[in-house]
Amino acid sequence: MNEEIFLCSICNINSGTCLEDCKFCSQSVRYKADIERYKQKDIKLIQEEAINARDNGALGFCLVTADKGLNAKTLEFVCSVAKAVQEVAPELRLIACNGTATLEQLLVLKDAGIKAYNHNLETSETFYEKICTTHPWSERYETCQNVNKAGMVLITGGIFGLGETTEDRVSMLRSLNSLNPTSVPINFYHHNEALDLTPNSLTVEEGLELIELTRKSIPNAERIMVAGGRELMFGERQNEIFEAGANSIVIGNYLTTNGRAMNKDLDMLKSLNLEVASKVK
């Protein structure tokens, strides 16, 4: 495989304040998970993280907030952060991940320099009501449609290992494909003891098969990204995800869990003779 690998870094600019009851998410205040919580990360710290991500090969930099969706205050903060990041790392493609959003809100983000929006479907429409009761799956799908209407790059994916069936996985992938996303982030459930769900029981082989299935089910996606849970899911076999069809990964830390050191991922790619993408297609 000689395809370039797209690297993305995520920045939790607002942490642990969500009122929703998504059973897989430690950022919900309902479960009292032992995580760091803050309303607004210091902009200078965000700038430092952006510079570090760029210097380690990241092309994407995602600004994540922990709420159901955008409101006026959050929208203003995200836009101010976007402008601050562009001042120090204009090479980065800015991505926002701020929950449900209207077309009007997305156009404001776009005007602030944000090129892409990430909102995951998480799972199938049928299974979703078993893991979240405070908002419907249809709102997530509608937000993705709004991203397309806004002329932004759509990033949408889901989580495997929540207790869903094979049929649920196929259904989710069909729904994702119908949205024609540019990038599809695949997450593998990383259990927190404060959450009600049982730990992810998927094997490494099953995880690799799910990457293959995602690539096959969404053939027009430019990128299949292995995101949250990669280190825990694949351990010493992380190098196999690329042969399975992944061509993008998140480097550095995740929202509430630690990733491995960025240099280790770079060393892994070098050992596989895989080039780091230097520009967005």
C-alpha positions in Angstrom: 0.0 0.0 0.0 1.5 3.3 -1.0 -1.4 5.7 -0.3 -0.5 8.8 1.8 -1.9 8.8 5.3 -3.9 11.9 6.4 -3.2 12.9 10.0 -5.7 14.7 12.2 -5.5 16.1 15.7 -8.4 16.9 18.0 -8.7 19.7 20.6 -11.3 19.5 23.3 -11.9 23.2 23.7 -14.9 22.7 26.1 -14.9 19.5 28.2 -17.4 17.5 30.3 -20.3 19.8 30.3 -22.9 18.0 28.2 -26.4 17.4 29.6 -27.3 14.6 27.2 -27.5 10.9 28.2 -25.4 9.2 25.5 -24.4 6.0 27.3 -21.0 5.8 25.5 -19.9 9.3 26.4 -17.9 10.2 29.6 -18.4 13.9 28.8 -22.0 13.7 30.0 -22.5 15.2 33.4 -25.0 12.5 34.2 -22.4 9.7 34.7 -20.0 11.7 36.9 -17.0 10.2 35.1 -13.6 11.2 36.5 -12.5 13.5 33.6 -11.2 17.0 33.4 -14.1 19.5 33.0 -13.9 23.1 31.8 -16.1 25.5 29.9 -13.5 27.1 27.7 -9.9 26.1 27.2 -7.4 28.9 27.2 -6.9 30.1 23.6 -3.1 30.3 24.0 -3.1 26.6 25.0 -5.2 25.8 21.9 -2.8 27.7 19.7 0.1 25.7 21.2 -1.7 22.4 20.5 -2.3 23.5 17.0 1.3 24.3 16.4 2.4 21.0 17.9 -0.1 19.1 15.7 1.1 20.9 12.6 4.8 20.3 13.4 4.0 16.5 13.8 2.4 16.3 10.4 -1.3 16.9 11.1 -3.3 18.5 8.3 -6.6 18.5 10.1 -7.3 20.2 13.5 -10.7 19.6 15.0 -12.3 22.0 17.5 -14.6 19.9 19.7 -17.2 21.1 22.3 -19.2 19.0 24.7 -22.8 20.0 24.3 -25.8 18.7 22.4 -25.4 21.4 19.8 -24.4 24.9 19.0 -25.8 27.9 20.8 -24.9 31.6 20.3 -22.2 31.6 23.0 -20.6 28.4 21.8 -20.7 29.6 18.2 -19.0 32.8 19.1 -16.3 30.9 21.0 -15.6 28.4 18.3 -15.3 31.2 15.7 -12.8 33.1 18.0 -10.8 30.0 18.4 -10.8 29.3 14.7 -9.4 32.8 14.0 -6.8 32.4 16.7 -5.6 29.1 15.3 -5.4 30.5 11.8 -3.0 33.2 13.1 -0.4 30.7 14.2 -1.0 27.7 12.0 -2.7 28.7 8.8 -1.6 25.5 7.1 -4.1 23.4 9.1 -7.5 22.6 7.8 -9.9 23.6 10.6 -12.7 21.2 11.5 -15.5 21.9 13.9 -17.3 19.2 15.9 -20.0 21.0 18.0 -23.0 18.7 17.9 -26.3 19.5 16.1 -26.2 22.6 14.0 -28.5 24.5 11.7 -27.6 25.6 8.2 -27.3 29.2 9.4 -24.9 28.3 12.2 -22.7 26.2 9.8 -22.5 29.2 7.4 -21.2 31.3 10.3 -18.5 28.7 11.0 -17.6 28.6 7.4 -17.2 32.4 7.3 -14.8 32.1 10.2 -12.5 29.8 8.2 -13.7 26.4 9.2 -13.6 24.1 6.2 -15.2 20.9 7.5 -17.8 19.8 10.1 -17.7 16.5 12.0 -21.0 15.0 13.3 -21.2 11.3 13.7 -24.3 9.2 13.3 -22.7 6.9 16.0 -24.8 3.8 15.2 -28.0 2.7 13.4 -31.2 4.6 13.7 -32.8 1.5 15.3 -30.1 1.0 17.9 -29.6 4.6 18.8 -32.6 4.9 21.1 -31.0 2.2 23.3 -27.9 4.3 23.9 -29.5 7.8 23.9 -32.9 9.0 24.9 -32.5 12.8 25.1 -32.4 13.5 21.4 -33.3 11.4 18.3 -30.9 10.0 15.7 -32.8 11.9 13.0 -31.3 15.2 14.4 -27.8 13.8 13.8 -28.7 12.9 10.2 -30.2 16.3 9.6 -27.1 18.1 10.8 -25.0 16.1 8.3 -27.4 17.1 5.6 -27.0 20.7 6.7 -23.2 20.4 6.4 -23.7 19.3 2.7 -26.1 22.2 2.1 -23.6 24.7 3.6 -20.9 23.5 1.1 -18.6 22.3 3.8 -16.6 19.1 3.9 -18.7 16.5 5.7 -17.0 14.2 8.2 -19.3 11.6 9.7 -18.8 8.1 11.1 -19.7 6.0 14.2 -18.7 3.8 17.0 -18.3 0.0 17.0 -18.5 -2.1 20.1 -21.5 -0.6 21.8 -23.4 -3.8 21.9 -24.9 -3.3 18.4 -25.7 -6.2 16.1 -24.2 -6.9 12.7 -27.4 -5.6 11.1 -27.0 -2.3 13.1 -23.5 -1.9 11.7 -24.6 -2.5 8.1 -27.5 -0.1 8.6 -25.3 2.6 10.0 -22.8 2.3 7.1 -25.6 2.5 4.6 -26.9 5.7 6.2 -23.3 7.1 6.2 -22.9 6.3 2.5 -26.2 8.1 1.7 -24.6 11.3 3.0 -21.6 11.1 0.7 -19.0 12.0 3.3 -15.5 13.0 2.5 -14.1 11.4 5.6 -15.5 8.6 7.8 -14.1 8.3 11.3 -14.4 4.9 12.9 -14.3 4.8 16.6 -14.0 1.7 18.8 -15.8 2.0 22.2 -13.3 2.8 25.0 -15.0 1.9 28.2 -15.1 4.1 31.3 -16.2 2.5 34.5 -18.6 5.3 35.2 -20.6 4.4 32.1 -23.5 1.8 32.0 -22.3 0.0 28.8 -20.3 -3.2 29.0 -16.7 -3.1 27.8 -16.0 -3.5 24.1 -15.8 -7.2 23.3 -14.6 -7.0 19.7 -11.5 -8.9 18.8 -8.7 -7.4 16.7 -9.7 -9.5 13.8 -13.3 -8.3 14.1 -12.0 -4.7 14.3 -10.0 -5.1 11.1 -13.0 -6.7 9.3 -15.1 -3.7 10.3 -12.5 -1.3 8.7 -12.7 -3.4 5.5 -16.5 -3.4 5.6 -16.5 0.4 6.1 -14.2 0.9 3.1 -16.3 -1.4 1.0 -19.6 0.1 2.1 -18.6 3.8 1.5 -16.4 3.5 -1.6 -16.5 7.2 -2.5 -15.1 8.4 0.8 -11.7 9.9 0.4 -10.7 8.9 3.8 -11.5 6.1 6.3 -10.1 7.3 9.6 -9.4 5.1 12.6 -10.0 7.4 15.5 -11.0 6.9 19.1 -10.1 3.5 20.7 -7.4 2.7 18.2 -4.6 1.9 20.7 -6.9 -0.1 23.0 -8.6 -2.0 20.2 -5.5 -3.0 18.1 -2.6 -2.7 20.5 0.6 -3.9 18.9 -1.3 -4.7 15.7 -2.2 -1.1 14.8 0.0 -1.3 11.7 -2.6 -3.7 10.2 -5.3 -1.1 10.0 -3.9 0.4 6.8 -3.9 -2.9 4.9 -7.5 -3.2 6.0 -8.4 0.0 4.3 -7.7 2.9 6.7 -5.8 5.9 5.3 -6.2 8.4 8.1 -5.7 8.4 11.9 -6.0 10.7 14.8 -2.6 11.5 16.4 -2.1 12.7 20.0 -4.7 12.6 22.7 -8.5 12.1 22.3 -11.3 14.0 24.1 -11.0 12.4 27.5 -8.5 9.6 27.0 -4.8 9.6 26.1 -3.5 8.5 22.8 0.1 7.5 22.3 2.9 9.9 21.6 2.8 11.4 18.2 6.3 10.3 17.3 5.4 6.7 17.8 2.7 7.0 15.2 5.1 8.7 12.8 7.6 5.9 13.4 5.0 3.3 12.7 4.1 4.9 9.4 7.8 5.2 8.5 8.3 1.5 9.2 5.5 0.7 6.9 6.9 2.9 4.1 3.8 5.0 4.3 4.0 8.7 3.5 2.3 11.4 5.6 0.0 13.5 3.5 1.4 17.0 3.0 -1.7 18.6 1.5 -5.5 18.0 1.5 -6.7 16.5 -1.8 
